[in-house]
Amino acid sequence: MGQTFQGELDGAGLRVALVASRFNEQVTSRLVEGARDALGRHGVREEDVDLAWVPGAFELAIAARKLAESRRYDAVVCLGAVIRGETPHFEFICAEAARGIGRLAQDTGIPAIFGVITPNTLEQALERAGGSMGNKGHDAVVSAIEMANLMRQLRPD
């Protein structure tokens, strides 16, 4: 059997960019707090973390792409909250945010993590931003650290 590759959860030496949506800031600020906590717990130095705020979830991908293309970061984590409303706007925003973030990861080779929660209610959003369901910002950073380390292993010599 050949090699097995698996990303470590040690963030020492990694540079990470966070991109957060100001829309639903009551929720996204908590996601950012969870992300920062996870970064610190996994050894990423504060000075190796940059944060960019964008107006809404739709704008996450363009800012994240610019950061990824700079090649200064080992991973980019996109954080936001799109809460279902009474119109189809929710579906359009969620789909385009996911598509844009996924495409930038494929195009740049830099892990771009989709940390956008898509609950039906504000209560559900708060449960996922530090409440009973944990903090999805924290979870997104853990994925980013693992993927950044995995990508380092997969680089050709």
C-alpha positions in Angstrom: 0.0 0.0 0.0 1.2 3.5 -0.8 1.4 6.6 1.4 -1.4 7.9 3.5 -1.7 11.7 3.8 -3.5 13.4 6.6 -3.5 17.0 7.8 -2.3 17.8 11.3 -4.2 20.1 13.7 -1.1 22.0 14.6 -1.4 25.6 13.3 2.2 26.7 14.2 3.7 28.6 11.4 0.4 28.9 9.4 -0.9 32.2 8.1 -4.7 32.4 7.9 -7.1 35.0 6.5 -10.6 35.3 7.9 -13.3 36.9 5.8 -16.5 37.8 7.6 -19.9 39.1 6.6 -21.2 42.2 8.5 -24.8 41.2 7.6 -26.2 39.4 10.6 -23.3 40.8 12.6 -24.9 39.6 15.9 -24.2 36.1 14.6 -21.0 36.6 12.5 -19.2 38.4 15.3 -19.6 35.3 17.4 -18.4 33.1 14.5 -15.3 35.3 14.3 -14.7 34.9 18.1 -15.0 31.2 17.7 -12.6 31.2 14.8 -10.0 33.3 16.7 -10.3 31.0 19.7 -9.7 27.9 17.5 -6.7 29.6 15.9 -5.1 30.4 19.2 -5.8 26.9 20.6 -4.1 25.3 17.6 -1.0 27.4 17.8 -1.6 30.1 15.1 -0.1 33.4 16.3 -2.4 36.4 16.4 0.0 38.3 14.1 -0.4 35.5 11.5 -4.2 36.1 11.2 -5.8 38.8 9.2 -9.5 39.7 9.1 -11.4 41.3 6.3 -15.1 42.4 6.8 -17.4 42.5 3.8 -21.0 43.7 3.6 -22.7 40.3 3.1 -22.3 36.6 2.3 -22.4 37.3 -1.5 -19.2 39.4 -1.2 -17.2 36.8 0.8 -15.9 35.0 -2.3 -14.4 38.1 -4.1 -12.5 39.2 -1.0 -11.4 35.7 -0.2 -10.2 35.2 -3.7 -8.1 38.4 -3.5 -6.5 37.2 -0.3 -5.9 33.7 -1.6 -4.3 35.0 -4.8 -1.9 37.1 -2.7 -0.2 33.8 -1.7 0.4 35.2 1.8 -2.0 32.7 3.4 -2.1 29.0 3.9 -5.9 29.1 4.2 -8.8 31.4 3.9 -11.9 31.0 6.1 -15.2 32.6 5.1 -17.7 33.3 7.9 -21.2 34.4 7.5 -24.9 33.8 8.4 -27.7 33.8 5.9 -31.0 33.3 7.7 -33.9 32.0 5.6 -36.6 34.6 4.9 -39.9 34.7 3.1 -38.4 35.1 -0.4 -36.1 33.0 -2.6 -33.2 35.5 -1.9 -31.8 33.1 0.7 -31.3 30.3 -1.9 -29.6 32.6 -4.4 -27.2 34.1 -1.8 -26.3 30.7 -0.3 -25.8 29.0 -3.6 -23.6 31.8 -5.0 -21.5 32.1 -1.8 -20.9 28.4 -1.8 -20.1 28.3 -5.5 -17.7 31.2 -5.3 -15.8 30.0 -2.3 -15.5 26.5 -3.7 -14.3 27.7 -7.1 -11.6 30.0 -5.6 -10.2 27.0 -3.7 -10.1 24.9 -6.8 -8.6 27.8 -8.9 -5.9 28.9 -6.4 -5.1 25.6 -4.6 -5.4 27.5 -1.3 -8.0 25.9 1.1 -11.0 28.2 1.3 -13.4 27.0 4.0 -17.1 27.6 3.8 -18.0 28.8 7.3 -21.4 30.2 6.3 -24.3 29.0 8.4 -27.7 28.8 6.7 -30.3 28.4 9.5 -34.0 29.0 9.3 -34.2 31.3 12.3 -32.0 33.7 14.3 -32.4 31.3 17.2 -30.9 28.5 15.2 -28.1 30.8 14.0 -27.2 31.8 17.6 -27.2 28.1 18.6 -24.5 27.5 15.9 -22.5 30.6 16.8 -21.5 29.6 20.3 -24.7 28.2 21.6 -25.9 24.6 22.1 -24.7 23.5 18.7 -21.1 24.7 19.2 -19.4 27.4 17.1 -19.2 26.8 13.4 -16.5 29.5 13.2 -14.3 27.3 15.4 -15.1 24.3 13.3 -14.3 26.1 10.1 -10.8 27.0 11.4 -10.1 23.5 12.5 -10.9 22.4 8.9 -8.7 25.2 7.5 -5.7 24.1 9.7 -6.1 20.5 8.7 -6.4 21.3 5.0 -3.5 23.7 5.1 -1.2 21.1 6.6 -2.5 18.4 4.2 -1.8 20.7 1.2 1.8 21.2 2.5 2.2 17.4 2.5 0.8 17.0 -1.0 3.1 19.6 -2.6 5.6 18.2 -4.9 9.2 18.5 -3.8 
